[in-house]
Amino acid sequence: MKNEEKQFIVILERKKCIGAAACLTSDPENWVMQNDGKIKLIGGKEENEEIYKKEITAEELERFKTAGYGCPVNAIHIIEKKTGKRII
């Protein structure tokens, strides 16, 4: 499998976000604070009512794991694209 292949999916449940910005602090290239005080996943596609998804590579995984583990309200999830196995 190539490292450039999108093997994981990051999911942001924006409605859960409390604006703690742990994800933004750990990875400002992929997260941005919006005017409503909640985070947005840069490049994420809106699925429905504030659920955003973004496919990422294995090389990007650690950055997103740090953001996910830092979220105090568990609004960030990561799953394996192929198996559906939940990582966070």
A tleap script that builds the chain and sets N, CA, C and O, in Angstrom:
source leaprc.protein.ff14SB
mol = sequence {
  NMET LYS ASN GLU GLU LYS GLN PHE ILE VAL
  ILE LEU GLU ARG LYS LYS CYS ILE GLY ALA
  ALA ALA CYS LEU THR SER ASP PRO GLU ASN
  TRP VAL MET GLN ASN ASP GLY LYS ILE LYS
  LEU ILE GLY GLY LYS GLU GLU ASN GLU GLU
  ILE TYR LYS LYS GLU ILE THR ALA GLU GLU
  LEU GLU ARG PHE LYS THR ALA GLY TYR GLY
  CYS PRO VAL ASN ALA ILE HIE ILE ILE GLU
  LYS LYS THR GLY LYS ARG ILE CILE
}
set mol.1.N position { 0.830 -1.190 0.000 }
set mol.1.CA position { 0.000 0.000 0.000 }
set mol.1.C position { 0.872 1.250 0.000 }
set mol.1.O position { 1.846 1.313 0.749 }
set mol.2.N position { 0.559 2.208 -0.790 }
set mol.2.CA position { 1.312 3.445 -0.852 }
set mol.2.C position { 0.961 4.338 0.330 }
set mol.2.O position { -0.179 4.354 0.794 }
set mol.3.N position { 1.964 5.085 0.815 }
set mol.3.CA position { 1.723 6.007 1.927 }
set mol.3.C position { 0.782 7.139 1.548 }
set mol.3.O position { 0.125 7.713 2.417 }
set mol.4.N position { 0.706 7.472 0.252 }
set mol.4.CA position { -0.162 8.567 -0.184 }
set mol.4.C position { -1.633 8.140 -0.216 }
set mol.4.O position { -2.529 8.977 -0.329 }
set mol.5.N position { -1.865 6.849 -0.118 }
set mol.5.CA position { -3.234 6.344 -0.174 }
set mol.5.C position { -3.999 6.749 1.090 }
set mol.5.O position { -3.480 6.662 2.203 }
set mol.6.N position { -5.226 7.187 0.894 }
set mol.6.CA position { -6.075 7.614 2.010 }
set mol.6.C position { -6.613 6.370 2.708 }
set mol.6.O position { -7.538 5.726 2.213 }
set mol.7.N position { -6.039 6.039 3.847 }
set mol.7.CA position { -6.370 4.806 4.545 }
set mol.7.C position { -7.279 5.010 5.752 }
set mol.7.O position { -7.810 4.047 6.303 }
set mol.8.N position { -7.458 6.268 6.163 }
set mol.8.CA position { -8.206 6.561 7.374 }
set mol.8.C position { -9.216 7.674 7.131 }
set mol.8.O position { -9.073 8.473 6.205 }
set mol.9.N position { -10.232 7.712 7.972 }
set mol.9.CA position { -11.231 8.770 7.898 }
set mol.9.C position { -11.304 9.454 9.257 }
set mol.9.O position { -11.499 8.805 10.285 }
set mol.10.N position { -11.146 10.773 9.246 }
set mol.10.CA position { -11.312 11.584 10.447 }
set mol.10.C position { -12.751 12.097 10.441 }
set mol.10.O position { -13.243 12.577 9.420 }
set mol.11.N position { -13.407 11.993 11.568 }
set mol.11.CA position { -14.787 12.466 11.697 }
set mol.11.C position { -14.842 13.491 12.819 }
set mol.11.O position { -14.395 13.229 13.936 }
set mol.12.N position { -15.387 14.649 12.517 }
set mol.12.CA position { -15.593 15.691 13.523 }
set mol.12.C position { -17.086 15.831 13.773 }
set mol.12.O position { -17.856 16.118 12.856 }
set mol.13.N position { -17.487 15.626 15.022 }
set mol.13.CA position { -18.867 15.879 15.425 }
set mol.13.C position { -18.894 17.311 15.974 }
set mol.13.O position { -18.752 17.540 17.175 }
set mol.14.N position { -19.078 18.243 15.074 }
set mol.14.CA position { -18.959 19.655 15.414 }
set mol.14.C position { -19.954 20.093 16.484 }
set mol.14.O position { -19.658 21.007 17.254 }
set mol.15.N position { -21.117 19.468 16.548 }
set mol.15.CA position { -22.117 19.842 17.549 }
set mol.15.C position { -21.643 19.540 18.968 }
set mol.15.O position { -22.130 20.149 19.921 }
set mol.16.N position { -20.698 18.609 19.124 }
set mol.16.CA position { -20.135 18.289 20.440 }
set mol.16.C position { -19.052 19.282 20.870 }
set mol.16.O position { -18.745 19.397 22.057 }
set mol.17.N position { -18.485 19.985 19.915 }
set mol.17.CA position { -17.343 20.862 20.172 }
set mol.17.C position { -17.694 21.946 21.196 }
set mol.17.O position { -18.746 22.580 21.117 }
set mol.18.N position { -16.782 22.143 22.163 }
set mol.18.CA position { -16.963 23.199 23.160 }
set mol.18.C position { -15.940 24.328 22.984 }
set mol.18.O position { -15.884 25.257 23.790 }
set mol.19.N position { -15.142 24.236 21.932 }
set mol.19.CA position { -14.186 25.298 21.632 }
set mol.19.C position { -12.934 25.290 22.489 }
set mol.19.O position { -12.289 26.328 22.639 }
set mol.20.N position { -12.572 24.147 23.056 }
set mol.20.CA position { -11.358 24.058 23.880 }
set mol.20.C position { -10.099 24.270 23.041 }
set mol.20.O position { -9.071 24.693 23.569 }
set mol.21.N position { -10.169 23.985 21.763 }
set mol.21.CA position { -9.102 24.229 20.778 }
set mol.21.C position { -7.846 23.388 20.980 }
set mol.21.O position { -6.771 23.774 20.520 }
set mol.22.N position { -7.959 22.259 21.651 }
set mol.22.CA position { -6.802 21.370 21.791 }
set mol.22.C position { -6.334 20.877 20.424 }
set mol.22.O position { -5.134 20.739 20.186 }
set mol.23.N position { -7.282 20.612 19.529 }
set mol.23.CA position { -6.938 20.147 18.178 }
set mol.23.C position { -6.221 21.249 17.401 }
set mol.23.O position { -5.240 20.989 16.704 }
set mol.24.N position { -6.707 22.461 17.524 }
set mol.24.CA position { -6.105 23.605 16.843 }
set mol.24.C position { -4.685 23.847 17.344 }
set mol.24.O position { -3.784 24.128 16.555 }
set mol.25.N position { -4.489 23.739 18.641 }
set mol.25.CA position { -3.166 23.939 19.234 }
set mol.25.C position { -2.182 22.875 18.758 }
set mol.25.O position { -1.018 23.174 18.491 }
set mol.26.N position { -2.656 21.627 18.652 }
set mol.26.CA position { -1.753 20.541 18.265 }
set mol.26.C position { -1.505 20.465 16.762 }
set mol.26.O position { -0.477 19.947 16.327 }
set mol.27.N position { -2.452 20.983 15.961 }
set mol.27.CA position { -2.335 20.844 14.506 }
set mol.27.C position { -3.068 21.986 13.786 }
set mol.27.O position { -4.132 21.764 13.209 }
set mol.28.N position { -2.515 23.194 13.814 }
set mol.28.CA position { -3.193 24.349 13.215 }
set mol.28.C position { -3.353 24.293 11.699 }
set mol.28.O position { -4.086 25.100 11.127 }
set mol.29.N position { -2.676 23.351 11.038 }
set mol.29.CA position { -2.820 23.224 9.591 }
set mol.29.C position { -4.122 22.530 9.193 }
set mol.29.O position { -4.558 22.634 8.047 }
set mol.30.N position { -4.740 21.823 10.139 }
set mol.30.CA position { -5.944 21.049 9.809 }
set mol.30.C position { -7.202 21.482 10.552 }
set mol.30.O position { -8.285 20.962 10.286 }
set mol.31.N position { -7.075 22.414 11.466 }
set mol.31.CA position { -8.214 22.862 12.263 }
set mol.31.C position { -8.250 24.379 12.315 }
set mol.31.O position { -7.206 25.031 12.344 }
set mol.32.N position { -9.451 24.938 12.326 }
set mol.32.CA position { -9.597 26.387 12.412 }
set mol.32.C position { -10.810 26.707 13.298 }
set mol.32.O position { -11.830 26.020 13.237 }
set mol.33.N position { -10.687 27.749 14.117 }
set mol.33.CA position { -11.788 28.179 14.973 }
set mol.33.C position { -12.728 29.061 14.159 }
set mol.33.O position { -12.285 29.972 13.459 }
set mol.34.N position { -14.015 28.787 14.253 }
set mol.34.CA position { -15.033 29.552 13.543 }
set mol.34.C position { -15.608 30.641 14.452 }
set mol.34.O position { -15.358 30.644 15.657 }
set mol.35.N position { -16.366 31.549 13.879 }
set mol.35.CA position { -16.953 32.660 14.633 }
set mol.35.C position { -17.889 32.206 15.749 }
set mol.35.O position { -18.089 32.929 16.725 }
set mol.36.N position { -18.464 31.014 15.608 }
set mol.36.CA position { -19.372 30.510 16.645 }
set mol.36.C position { -18.641 29.858 17.817 }
set mol.36.O position { -19.277 29.327 18.728 }
set mol.37.N position { -17.297 29.897 17.795 }
set mol.37.CA position { -16.510 29.337 18.885 }
set mol.37.C position { -16.294 27.838 18.787 }
set mol.37.O position { -15.828 27.210 19.739 }
set mol.38.N position { -16.629 27.263 17.644 }
set mol.38.CA position { -16.422 25.833 17.429 }
set mol.38.C position { -15.398 25.617 16.328 }
set mol.38.O position { -15.175 26.478 15.476 }
set mol.39.N position { -14.787 24.449 16.370 }
set mol.39.CA position { -13.730 24.097 15.424 }
set mol.39.C position { -14.321 23.617 14.099 }
set mol.39.O position { -15.422 23.070 14.047 }
set mol.40.N position { -13.560 23.838 13.038 }
set mol.40.CA position { -13.893 23.290 11.730 }
set mol.40.C position { -12.688 22.490 11.248 }
set mol.40.O position { -11.540 22.894 11.436 }
set mol.41.N position { -12.967 21.362 10.631 }
set mol.41.CA position { -11.941 20.504 10.046 }
set mol.41.C position { -11.641 21.019 8.646 }
set mol.41.O position { -12.482 20.929 7.752 }
set mol.42.N position { -10.451 21.553 8.459 }
set mol.42.CA position { -10.080 22.106 7.163 }
set mol.42.C position { -10.049 20.985 6.124 }
set mol.42.O position { -9.384 19.966 6.315 }
set mol.43.N position { -10.765 21.182 5.042 }
set mol.43.CA position { -10.845 20.185 3.984 }
set mol.43.C position { -11.850 19.085 4.249 }
set mol.43.O position { -11.990 18.157 3.451 }
set mol.44.N position { -12.553 19.185 5.373 }
set mol.44.CA position { -13.566 18.181 5.703 }
set mol.44.C position { -14.839 18.400 4.899 }
set mol.44.O position { -15.211 19.537 4.609 }
set mol.45.N position { -15.493 17.324 4.544 }
set mol.45.CA position { -16.751 17.405 3.806 }
set mol.45.C position { -17.903 17.263 4.788 }
set mol.45.O position { -17.916 16.361 5.626 }
set mol.46.N position { -18.869 18.167 4.671 }
set mol.46.CA position { -20.025 18.112 5.558 }
set mol.46.C position { -20.914 16.951 5.136 }
set mol.46.O position { -21.363 16.883 3.992 }
set mol.47.N position { -21.162 16.043 6.069 }
set mol.47.CA position { -22.009 14.886 5.796 }
set mol.47.C position { -23.466 15.220 6.109 }
set mol.47.O position { -24.346 15.046 5.266 }
set mol.48.N position { -23.709 15.695 7.311 }
set mol.48.CA position { -25.039 16.111 7.735 }
set mol.48.C position { -24.962 16.804 9.087 }
set mol.48.O position { -24.163 16.412 9.937 }
set mol.49.N position { -25.752 17.791 9.290 }
set mol.49.CA position { -25.854 18.519 10.550 }
set mol.49.C position { -24.580 18.531 11.383 }
set mol.49.O position { -24.529 17.978 12.482 }
set mol.50.N position { -23.588 19.154 10.852 }
set mol.50.CA position { -22.329 19.387 11.551 }
set mol.50.C position { -21.476 18.143 11.783 }
set mol.50.O position { -20.716 18.084 12.750 }
set mol.51.N position { -21.595 17.170 10.923 }
set mol.51.CA position { -20.672 16.030 10.909 }
set mol.51.C position { -19.768 16.242 9.694 }
set mol.51.O position { -20.236 16.333 8.559 }
set mol.52.N position { -18.474 16.317 9.956 }
set mol.52.CA position { -17.501 16.540 8.892 }
set mol.52.C position { -16.561 15.349 8.813 }
set mol.52.O position { -16.150 14.803 9.837 }
set mol.53.N position { -16.219 14.947 7.583 }
set mol.53.CA position { -15.317 13.820 7.367 }
set mol.53.C position { -14.191 14.228 6.424 }
set mol.53.O position { -14.375 15.024 5.503 }
set mol.54.N position { -13.029 13.657 6.685 }
set mol.54.CA position { -11.870 13.905 5.827 }
set mol.54.C position { -11.047 12.627 5.766 }
set mol.54.O position { -10.726 12.033 6.795 }
set mol.55.N position { -10.708 12.211 4.551 }
set mol.55.CA position { -9.850 11.046 4.375 }
set mol.55.C position { -8.397 11.488 4.482 }
set mol.55.O position { -8.003 12.516 3.930 }
set mol.56.N position { -7.600 10.686 5.210 }
set mol.56.CA position { -6.192 11.031 5.431 }
set mol.56.C position { -5.292 9.829 5.158 }
set mol.56.O position { -5.752 8.689 5.092 }
set mol.57.N position { -4.019 10.108 5.002 }
set mol.57.CA position { -3.020 9.069 4.756 }
set mol.57.C position { -2.434 8.580 6.083 }
set mol.57.O position { -2.654 9.183 7.134 }
set mol.58.N position { -1.690 7.482 6.013 }
set mol.58.CA position { -1.006 6.946 7.191 }
set mol.58.C position { -0.008 7.967 7.735 }
set mol.58.O position { 0.198 8.050 8.946 }
set mol.59.N position { 0.606 8.738 6.849 }
set mol.59.CA position { 1.572 9.751 7.274 }
set mol.59.C position { 0.908 10.863 8.093 }
set mol.59.O position { 1.550 11.464 8.954 }
set mol.60.N position { -0.357 11.134 7.832 }
set mol.60.CA position { -1.085 12.180 8.558 }
set mol.60.C position { -1.695 11.674 9.859 }
set mol.60.O position { -2.114 12.469 10.701 }
set mol.61.N position { -1.745 10.377 10.024 }
set mol.61.CA position { -2.477 9.775 11.139 }
set mol.61.C position { -2.052 10.283 12.514 }
set mol.61.O position { -2.910 10.631 13.325 }
set mol.62.N position { -0.769 10.333 12.794 }
set mol.62.CA position { -0.303 10.731 14.128 }
set mol.62.C position { -0.764 12.129 14.512 }
set mol.62.O position { -1.145 12.368 15.658 }
set mol.63.N position { -0.730 13.046 13.563 }
set mol.63.CA position { -1.190 14.420 13.829 }
set mol.63.C position { -2.656 14.441 14.240 }
set mol.63.O position { -3.039 15.139 15.179 }
set mol.64.N position { -3.467 13.672 13.527 }
set mol.64.CA position { -4.890 13.636 13.827 }
set mol.64.C position { -5.178 12.859 15.119 }
set mol.64.O position { -6.126 13.179 15.836 }
set mol.65.N position { -4.360 11.840 15.414 }
set mol.65.CA position { -4.518 11.122 16.675 }
set mol.65.C position { -4.246 12.049 17.852 }
set mol.65.O position { -4.965 12.011 18.851 }
set mol.66.N position { -3.223 12.875 17.743 }
set mol.66.CA position { -2.909 13.825 18.808 }
set mol.66.C position { -4.083 14.771 19.029 }
set mol.66.O position { -4.460 15.044 20.169 }
set mol.67.N position { -4.650 15.262 17.956 }
set mol.67.CA position { -5.808 16.152 18.053 }
set mol.67.C position { -6.993 15.429 18.681 }
set mol.67.O position { -7.678 15.983 19.542 }
set mol.68.N position { -7.233 14.204 18.254 }
set mol.68.CA position { -8.356 13.428 18.771 }
set mol.68.C position { -8.215 13.099 20.247 }
set mol.68.O position { -9.175 13.229 21.007 }
set mol.69.N position { -7.031 12.678 20.657 }
set mol.69.CA position { -6.815 12.353 22.069 }
set mol.69.C position { -6.888 13.600 22.944 }
set mol.69.O position { -7.228 13.515 24.125 }
set mol.70.N position { -6.570 14.759 22.366 }
set mol.70.CA position { -6.607 16.000 23.129 }
set mol.70.C position { -7.999 16.582 23.300 }
set mol.70.O position { -8.205 17.444 24.154 }
set mol.71.N position { -8.949 16.133 22.512 }
set mol.71.CA position { -10.304 16.687 22.567 }
set mol.71.C position { -10.999 16.267 23.859 }
set mol.71.O position { -11.191 15.074 24.095 }
set mol.72.N position { -11.379 17.233 24.704 }
set mol.72.CA position { -11.976 16.884 25.996 }
set mol.72.C position { -13.413 16.347 25.908 }
set mol.72.O position { -13.920 15.790 26.882 }
set mol.73.N position { -14.064 16.508 24.766 }
set mol.73.CA position { -15.454 16.051 24.643 }
set mol.73.C position { -15.619 14.927 23.614 }
set mol.73.O position { -16.739 14.594 23.227 }
set mol.74.N position { -14.498 14.348 23.174 }
set mol.74.CA position { -14.525 13.214 22.251 }
set mol.74.C position { -15.333 13.516 20.980 }
set mol.74.O position { -16.168 12.718 20.555 }
set mol.75.N position { -15.068 14.676 20.392 }
set mol.75.CA position { -15.768 15.086 19.172 }
set mol.75.C position { -15.031 14.666 17.905 }
set mol.75.O position { -15.558 14.814 16.802 }
set mol.76.N position { -13.808 14.141 18.057 }
set mol.76.CA position { -12.982 13.745 16.912 }
set mol.76.C position { -12.805 12.230 16.942 }
set mol.76.O position { -12.419 11.663 17.964 }
set mol.77.N position { -13.088 11.586 15.825 }
set mol.77.CA position { -12.964 10.135 15.714 }
set mol.77.C position { -12.119 9.811 14.489 }
set mol.77.O position { -12.095 10.569 13.519 }
set mol.78.N position { -11.431 8.683 14.545 }
set mol.78.CA position { -10.653 8.212 13.397 }
set mol.78.C position { -10.970 6.739 13.212 }
set mol.78.O position { -10.941 5.957 14.162 }
set mol.79.N position { -11.274 6.375 11.975 }
set mol.79.CA position { -11.535 4.975 11.652 }
set mol.79.C position { -10.698 4.550 10.458 }
set mol.79.O position { -10.325 5.367 9.616 }
set mol.80.N position { -10.411 3.254 10.400 }
set mol.80.CA position { -9.740 2.702 9.228 }
set mol.80.C position { -10.763 2.630 8.110 }
set mol.80.O position { -11.865 2.113 8.293 }
set mol.81.N position { -10.393 3.144 6.967 }
set mol.81.CA position { -11.312 3.198 5.827 }
set mol.81.C position { -11.710 1.802 5.354 }
set mol.81.O position { -12.883 1.548 5.083 }
set mol.82.N position { -10.749 0.907 5.256 }
set mol.82.CA position { -10.995 -0.414 4.684 }
set mol.82.C position { -11.813 -1.324 5.603 }
set mol.82.O position { -12.715 -2.028 5.149 }
set mol.83.N position { -11.487 -1.300 6.903 }
set mol.83.CA position { -12.105 -2.246 7.844 }
set mol.83.C position { -13.218 -1.631 8.680 }
set mol.83.O position { -14.063 -2.351 9.211 }
set mol.84.N position { -13.227 -0.313 8.801 }
set mol.84.CA position { -14.195 0.343 9.677 }
set mol.84.C position { -13.795 0.306 11.130 }
set mol.84.O position { -14.555 0.740 11.996 }
set mol.85.N position { -12.603 -0.210 11.414 }
set mol.85.CA position { -12.111 -0.308 12.783 }
set mol.85.C position { -11.880 1.090 13.358 }
set mol.85.O position { -11.246 1.936 12.729 }
set mol.86.N position { -12.397 1.313 14.545 }
set mol.86.CA position { -12.244 2.610 15.203 }
set mol.86.C position { -10.872 2.710 15.873 }
set mol.86.O position { -10.477 1.831 16.639 }
set mol.87.N position { -10.160 3.784 15.575 }
set mol.87.CA position { -8.859 4.031 16.187 }
set mol.87.C position { -9.028 4.957 17.380 }
set mol.87.O position { -8.435 4.742 18.437 }
set mol.88.N position { -9.837 5.981 17.202 }
set mol.88.CA position { -10.196 6.909 18.296 }
set mol.88.C position { -11.698 7.074 18.258 }
set mol.88.O position { -12.259 7.804 19.074 }
savepdb mol mol.pdb
quit
